[in-house]
Amino acid sequence: RHPRSIRRRRGCRRRTFGAFAIERNAKEKVGRVHEDVCTTMATKTVRGMRMVGRKREKRTNQRTRNVLARTHPQAHVEEGRTATFPKPGPFQRQEDGFEVTVVGAGPAGLGVAARLAGFGAKVAVVAPALQKPWPNNYGVWIDEFRAMGLEDCVDHVWEEAVVQLNTGSEHTRQLKRPYGRVDRKKLKTKLMRECIDNGVQFLEEKVNGVEHRQGTSYLDIEGHGELPSSIVVDATGHFRKLVEFDAEFNPGYQGAYGILVEVESHPFDINKMLFMDWRDDYAVDKNIKQRCQDLPTFLYAMPFSETYIFLEETSLVARPAAPFDDLKERLEARMKHLGIKVKHIEEEEYCLIPMGGVLPKFPQRVIGVGGTAGMVHPSTGYMISRVLGAVPSISDAIMDQLTLFGKQKSGNGNGNIPSEGLMRACSEVQAEVACGQIWHVVWPSERLYQREFFCFGMDVLLRLDLQQTREFFDAFFGLSAYNWQGFLSARLSFGELFIFGLALFGNASTEARISLLVQGIPGLLQLLLNVAKGYPQPEDLLEKDETQGLLKV
């Protein structure tokens, strides 16, 4: 292995942003010294053949997983329920603490920890239940996970998804986009193994709070006292354990009640995933019928076999949140109407996702990632692909600031990083400036403007009744694949989102246009007002000291 300083500099030069970074850097770790790159046609041909072979192998493996899910559907659930993950060694407390401490061990936290430790940073992860499986089912579009090299962390794939707007085949929309369920055990195992291999220290305890003094953050760890760290990352999800807000947090909520069940039979095509079913013909009870009109909910279903299925009644967004008892009652009524008789419940899921609302104040001394940083899509509730795709750029930004700390410690702004000791800010001012730079990568201006549009979409959805909701999604899924897929995956730029909005309005029926105008104008005015105000840029907060190459307030 290289000396620590060399490993750091090499890692910092690797400016790989975006979704491809996870796969690329995992491959780079195999050989850190030097590898001659042969550019002959013969080598290119061999590489091409190998790549084709890998793709075929991936497709074969996925087909095998789908067959196993149908023939032995309970196997994955039992394995997940008794899951054992890679066990890290005993926590080795460092006298001076760590350079980065990540609080939380979800996908965002483990992803950031693994990448930073791979660059040579001294990293710790603190979480209360490291061996506990992640609770919720994650559904993802396969193209998003494939782009990040995580296709092997999907345990079932449906080649198509279906949207059922109302009763009758004329209200069915086929989505030609493969959809999959994340293998939660395999993804967590993969990220934890990478953390352990890169030297991340794990501490299985609760964090009670954090204080910042003289450029260092001190975490209050239950039973362990203070743990110093150069930078603290809050990856505690929607608990928002350490990040601060300067306004009331009043989001919309996506609520869902789901069950993974063995049934006698069900009426769904096992080759297609039911993305949304807005039918309400199951609501024979007048009370339920009226609730469906006022607060629309849809059925989300993953059929793994003829007798094994995940069913979930979902409120797309509501404020206040839809009660779980109401969602459970609707799901039971829907199942009775469809003739689905449950033989055994494997899992029961209660899911509540905050959507939209105010973001944490930034810059601030604690860096937020994932749910705690408000990275949930405000119009859809999707997050995991967005978060894992952002891990490389956020981690690189953190490493860049640690490198600046190290160069200052060497006594020369252009000098080498010291091979001993921690990279740490010399003052609280420098630490605040560094965290401000990192927050700008967590939420760059383009993402902030994009989020404003998504929040506008959420506000419109909050106001729609059942029939208006059906009309909205009829127009939405009637758009080009580029538009509806780009919206769901948060790939459209702010300018493209306005073009998307015009296309949606033009594609809507007359009734839908009227409801969009009535319900959307107040939110549109607020959107334009927020955009006109703008967001502070790093250059607005900082100025550069040319003599030392350091950033100062």
Buried (B, 14 or more C-beta within 10 A) or exposed (E): EEEBBBBBBBBBEBEBBEBBBBBBBBEBEEEBEEEEEEEEEEEEEEEEEEEEEEEEEEEEEBEEBBEBBBEEBBEBBEBBEEBEBBEBEEBEBBEEBBBBBBBBBBBBBBBBBBBBBBBBBBBBBBBBEBEEBBEBBBBBBBBBBBBBBBBBBBBBBBEBBBBBBBEEEEBEBEBEBBBBBBBBBBBBBBBBBBBBEBEBBBBBBBBEEBEBEEBBBBBBBEEBEBBBBBBBBBBBBBEBBBBEBEEEEEBBBBBBBBBBBBBEEBEBEBEBBBBBBBBBEBBEEEEBBEBBEEBBBBBBBBBBBBBBBBBBBBBBBBBEBBBBEBBBBBBBBBBEBBEBEBEEEBBEBEBEBBBBBEBBEBBBBBBBBBBBBBBBBBBBBBBBBBBBBBBBBBBBBBBBBBBBBBBBBBEEBEEEBBEEEBBBBEEBEBBBBBBBBBBBBBBBEEBBBBBBBBBBBBBBBBBBBBBBBBBBBBBBBBBEEEBBBBBBBBBBEBEBBEEBBEBBBEBBEEEBBEBBEEBBEEBBEBBEEBBEEEBEEBEEBBEEEEEEEBBEE
